[in-house]
Amino acid sequence: MPFTLITANRNYSSWSLRPWLLMKALGIPFDDRIEPFAAADNFEAFRAFSPTGQVPVLIDGDRTIWDSLGIALYLAERFEGVWPKDEAARAWAMSATAEMHGGFSALRNDCTMNVGVRVTPKPASAALGRNIARLAELWAEGVDRFGGPWLAGPEFSAVDAFYAPVAFRVRTYGLDVGPAGAAWVAHILQHPAMRDWEAAALTETWREAEHETELAAAGTITADYRAE
């Protein structure tokens, strides 16, 4: 029986993108189930399949694995390629993944993910500026230390999947993440699975009020490629 991965809207759901992209990139088969943000509060509806009332959720038979990091760790016990083979690269990738999972709150709050638009952002707060500077530093370190083109070496791994939503944010808001960061962003945006995710996002007609309000607060929308 294949896995079932439950995710939400392609335009908005940055946490959903992480395991979806990881599984696609590694060729791990799964049934793709979308549960869109369809109401002002989706908690109770999502509680039907998720103990936290959130996505993503991986279903493996009678097991429910929740949270993007929990899913990545579960898959790493069963499939090669989730983490780099090289020990130093693996240690770096695990640390960087944990940093993304638990940090960058200003980036999340001030630059909400919306794949289908382009925005001229408002002047960055000090906290957002620090987050962007840290991204540039971190990505340059990974590419320089391990040779690229992926963050921890020649092969795609979980650390790339965890920063993939940020690649969409960098493009949406025109964020300056330095030359190495920009090269990685361009590279991952061309990944076939990322292109599939983006194509699906552009066809969505769902609009969720909270996400749209956050987008309006982030700056001035200069282009909107989403279906109406």
Residue pairs with C-beta under 8 A, 6 or more apart in sequence:
1 61
2 29
2 30
2 31
3 23
3 28
3 29
3 30
3 31
3 58
3 59
3 60
4 30
4 31
4 33
4 58
4 59
5 19
5 20
5 23
5 30
5 31
5 32
5 33
5 56
5 57
5 58
5 59
5 71
6 33
6 34
6 35
6 49
6 50
6 55
6 56
6 57
6 58
6 59
7 13
7 16
7 17
7 19
7 20
7 32
7 33
7 34
7 35
7 55
7 56
8 16
8 34
8 35
8 36
8 37
8 55
8 56
9 34
9 36
9 37
9 201
9 204
9 206
9 208
10 17
10 34
10 115
10 197
10 198
10 200
10 201
10 204
11 113
11 114
11 115
11 116
11 201
11 204
11 206
11 211
11 226
12 37
12 112
12 113
12 114
12 208
12 211
13 37
13 55
13 56
13 113
14 108
14 113
14 165
14 168
15 54
15 55
15 56
15 68
15 165
16 55
16 56
16 68
17 161
17 164
17 165
17 168
17 197
18 56
18 68
18 71
18 72
18 161
18 162
18 164
18 165
19 56
19 58
19 68
19 71
19 72
19 75
19 161
20 32
20 56
20 193
20 197
21 161
21 164
21 191
21 193
21 194
21 197
22 28
22 72
22 75
22 82
22 158
22 161
23 30
23 75
24 193
24 196
25 156
25 160
25 161
25 191
25 193
26 75
26 79
26 81
26 82
26 156
28 75
28 79
30 58
35 42
35 45
35 46
35 49
35 55
36 204
36 206
36 208
37 206
37 208
37 211
38 45
38 206
38 208
39 45
40 209
40 210
42 53
43 53
43 54
44 53
46 53
46 54
46 55
47 53
49 57
49 59
49 64
50 57
50 64
50 66
51 64
51 66
52 66
52 67
54 66
54 67
56 66
56 67
56 68
56 71
57 64
57 65
57 66
58 64
58 65
58 66
58 71
58 74
58 75
59 65
60 74
65 71
65 74
68 101
68 162
69 97
69 98
69 101
69 162
72 82
72 97
72 158
72 161
72 162
75 82
76 82
76 83
76 158
81 155
81 156
81 157
82 157
82 158
83 90
83 93
83 94
83 157
83 158
84 90
84 93
84 146
84 152
84 153
84 155
84 157
85 155
86 146
86 152
86 153
88 145
88 146
89 145
89 146
89 152
89 153
90 152
92 141
92 142
92 145
92 146
92 152
92 159
93 142
93 151
93 152
93 157
93 158
93 159
94 159
96 138
96 142
96 151
96 152
96 159
96 162
96 163
97 158
97 159
97 162
99 138
100 159
100 162
100 163
100 166
101 162
103 131
104 131
104 134
104 135
104 166
105 127
105 131
106 125
106 127
106 128
106 130
106 131
107 128
107 131
107 132
107 135
107 166
107 169
109 214
110 121
110 122
110 124
110 125
110 128
110 218
111 121
111 128
111 169
111 172
111 173
111 175
111 218
112 211
112 214
112 215
112 218
113 165
113 168
113 169
113 172
114 172
114 211
114 215
115 168
115 172
115 197
115 198
115 201
115 202
116 198
116 201
116 202
116 204
116 224
116 225
116 226
117 172
117 215
117 221
117 223
117 224
117 225
117 226
118 171
118 172
118 174
118 221
118 222
118 223
118 224
119 172
119 173
119 174
119 215
119 218
119 219
119 220
119 221
119 222
120 174
120 219
120 220
120 222
121 173
121 174
121 175
121 218
121 219
122 218
122 219
124 132
132 175
132 176
132 177
135 163
135 166
135 175
135 177
135 181
136 176
136 177
136 178
136 180
136 181
137 178
139 151
139 163
139 177
139 178
139 180
139 181
139 184
140 178
140 179
140 180
140 181
142 151
142 152
142 159
143 149
143 151
143 180
143 183
143 184
144 180
146 152
146 153
146 154
147 153
147 154
148 154
148 180
148 183
148 184
149 183
149 184
149 187
150 156
150 157
150 159
150 160
150 184
150 187
150 188
151 157
151 159
151 160
151 163
151 184
152 159
152 160
156 191
160 188
163 188
164 188
164 194
167 184
167 185
167 188
167 189
167 194
168 189
168 198
169 175
170 177
170 181
170 182
170 185
171 185
171 189
173 218
173 219
177 185
188 194
189 195
189 198
201 226
202 225
202 226
202 227
203 227
204 226
204 227
205 226
205 227
205 228
215 221
